[in-house]
Amino acid sequence: MTPLEPAQAGGAAGSAPARRPLGNLLWLAATLLAVGLSVAWLTWDFSTLASAPARAAAWERLCGFTRALAQPDLDPGYLRLCLAWTHETVTTALAGTLLGLVLGWAVAVGASRAFALDGAPAARGLLPRARRLVVRSLVEACRLLLDVLRGVPDFVWAVVLLPALGTGRLTGTLAIGLSVAGILGKIFSELWDGVPPRRLEPVRLLGSGRLACHLYGTQPMAARSMVSFTLMRVECAIRNASVLGVVVGGGLGGAIDDELSNGDYARVGTVVLFIFAVTAVADLLSNLVRRQLRNDPNHPRVRRASPRAQVVATYAGVGLLVAMFGWAVADHLRPKVAANTNVLLSSGFSQPAVSDVQRALDSIGTLGEQSWIEVVAAKYLVPDLSAPTVLGALESTLTPLSVAVVGTLLAVLGAMLLAWMGSVAYQLEPQRFTGERSGGSSALLALRRAGRALLFGLGRMLALVARSVPEVLWAIILIRLLSLGTLPAILAIAIHSSGVLARVFTETVDNIPYRRLEQSSVGSRLGSFVMVAAPTCWRDWMTYAFFQFEVNVRMGVVLGLVGLSGLGMAFGEARQWAIWGQASTLLLVMVLLTTVIDRIARALRLGRGPAS
Amino acid sequence: MSLDPALALRLESVSKSLGGRTVLAGVDLAVPVGERVALIGPSGAGKTTLLRLAAGVLAPDAGRVTVLGQDTAHLHGRELKQVRRDVGLLYQLDNLVPSLRVVHNVLMGRLGHWSAARALLSLLIPQQLGLARSALARVELAHRLWALPGELSGGEQQRVAVARLLVQSPRLMLADEPVASLDVRLGREIIQLLCSIAREQGRTLLVSLHALDLLGGHVDRVIALSGGTIAWQGPPEALSQPVLRRVYGAEYESLRLADVALGKGGA
């Protein structure tokens, strides 16, 4: 901060509002209105909670389920099967992310104005202008492609690919890859475009070309954020891969669906524990890595490694990444017997060992009377644009939208609570800015600190469990407990998102330098959190929350495939009854939905800021 | 002795090391209620550390710090709350939360009296608005009630922070280089404002300063820190060039202290 001259200060006076701005109240009113409309639109069914016997039955189901979770089926054969599925989940997620990374990167290069247009001023003359026009339309085309890839959720991609590739693992890998490509492509291009041109000037002045400028300027400045976002994608891919089977069959997710139908809760317990273990480990590992990436010199607990150690760590990290991706790809190419329940039952038969890729290729070749390519070209690509279909499709977006609105709002409230509970600054070391200390021995203070540590552990654990169990899993469990309807979907989204948001909310809170909290810790810790920490982080929180809202709208569509009415269910039914025109229209609407939300976020400037 | 009600702050042979370096070594200091004290000395002399010890945010390695009758080595629960409420802090930078409007930054001074629920409500509907208005009027910024800190100049931001002190109405005000990032004229205004508030309300003020020309006439006592000990103390009129040369050492020339006009006619 530099001292301003009085003249400048006078100049600023005109821009300051003299009257009370109503922005906050307007936002609050708009939010309440959106929630009110959503609640009014959704059909609520509280029959499982309305009467005392129904409540007792629901409670009984909950207890039964909890008991089963506590006593999972530990039969060695079943454990081996679960382990095979877990292995499948991890390799699917990794190979899918790799595919998404490569594809997304390639399209992002085209979608980035910084790269494609080179930030050069508009040249005069007809030819350069025409060239510029072509390049610009290419950029727009790439962005549209990213919107399509991103707008269709991975679960829906899996449903689309299913008839062609069969229930093999490649379906999941491709579905995740396409979706990840859309998300990473958008993020990468935005990060590159977010690098201020002024900071690229030194590289450009050296006479470097477009590619060199990208490699030595844009790319290094965005790298940290890119790695961080990619890691989050890996985590998300592992979570989704673990439950893809709920929709397309097979794997851990398929097993859950089967065992829930069989009523074998002990086995459900086993599978849930496996899913939780693999997602929680991925979550904690990625946390660990992302913490190393943090480069904020103001961070209260920043640790500085020697440059040599940093280089070594970078090489080790990249090496590990390459090894992991290589392992996942090799696993797809290695011939083996399919791991599914039937194999266990029919272990007497010898099945030919084929690789996943080969199996998918075989599947394409043997698709009955029509090849899948024909189906796609002739059916999926010809949307039914008659008024009733289009209107119906548009109306069907209201359910996932409403579910996302209510679910995200609940999640934000939950995440703020969890951020308070899980904040290192406020729970573990508030003495560093409040000056609290016991001096000698104070039993009361020791007790109070133990209580805070307990609250901290509880907050962190709740957040971890909430986000490690995927929405789809929360949903199918809650559907069993509360019956089909809106409530399980909203709760599933709210619980999972509150865990996801709690992590980033806590990170932003703990990034505040303690000096800032010092001056304003006049009152209680909670008062300081409300008045200082929350407002300081508010903008970041809202950016994350809006991003999560967009994710949740897509998740609302996906939950349609497991019972929520609306867009997802309509698509599932259209696919099932082979009404291709309608299915195609619904896919278009999905893309439209995501794109519109994205553009609104940009207009409200809630998007991701420049690379930090 | 340490519970002497006439003392706002007392340091008894206080030592403090930070990062392996001794910052304060055996400092003894007693500040009676209502006294206005300026803390001077070269950078690294321990001014900031002394203020942070006085605020109770840091604990001494040896010795005892007593703030408003409370030993800071035993601050927790109700005593901690009382001290936090009665000790006001003003720093050189970052006094305000940039994302909060001036009104909320000023009302933050009431946090010690509000419940967390009321603090939350205040962010939507500012509570005790009249208090904020009159405090801002006192620092001549009434028209900036609804501005964001980023829209204000550096001097205005510091005055908003002073308005927060007014709302908090602490018994002990600690200001760490509050004007170091301002030009001399704005800096003098802020110091005058702080000192007159302290005088009118009978509050104790401890302010560390870099610009010595701001001293004149406003404070009762000057304390010069050097190398972690009190090198000199006395009324501002008694401050002389030889004292400055001894206290500031190598920095004497670079700060052009020889040109500083001392004493009453400092302005």
Interface residues (C-beta under 8 A of the other chain):
Chain A: M1 T2 P3 L4 E5 P6 Q8 A9 A12 A13 S15 A16 P17 A18 R19 R20 P21 N24 L25 L28 R432 F433 T434 G435 E436 R437 S438 G439 G440 S442 L444 L445 R448 P513 R515 R516 E518 Q519 S520 S521 V522 G523 S524 L526 G527 S528 F529 V530 M531 V532 P535 T536 W538 R539
Chain B: A55 G56 V57 L58 A59 D71 T72 A73 H74 L75 H76 G77 L80 K81 V83 R84 R85 L89 L90 Y91 L93 D94 N95 V97 P98 S99 L100 R101 H104 M108 G109 L111 G112 H113 W114 S115 A116 A119 L120 S122 L123 L124 H143 R144 L145 W146 A147 L148 E151 L152 S153 G154 G155 E156 Q168 S181 L182 D183 L186
